[in-house]
């Protein structure tokens, strides 16, 4: 449910497939990305929160185990957070899911076109991923997606 005018009580519902991006008043931006097909006919569409934009885009997806009850997420810490990365030049492909066990090798490969590529170290954390992507974007020139 979205409201075009926050002061209005009129509610407008949109299918996720009709949304390209969503900009919230608190500054957060979400973009719709098509993921790999789940079955032969269906393509999974997700709204991903953009954490960093440029030559490489870092996204976060939060999966709520309790469905539509956000109070349960905060009370029980039952949300799963996933991080995805996408190069601006590869928008025709689905964003790549980063995983704790392989993220260093994945980012080394992705950032190999930068002569002063950041040294991929640290933990699999949002702050470290954000720092590494920002370093890469600085190296390659911060292209607005």
Buried (B, 14 or more C-beta within 10 A) or exposed (E): EEEEEEEEEEEEEEEEEEBEEBEEEEEEBBBBBBBEEEEEEEEEBBBBBBBBBBBBBBBBBEEEEEEEEEEBBEEEEEBEEBBBBBBBEEEEEBBBBBEEEEBBEBBEEBBEEBEEBBEBEEEBEEEBBBBBBBBBBBBBEBBEB
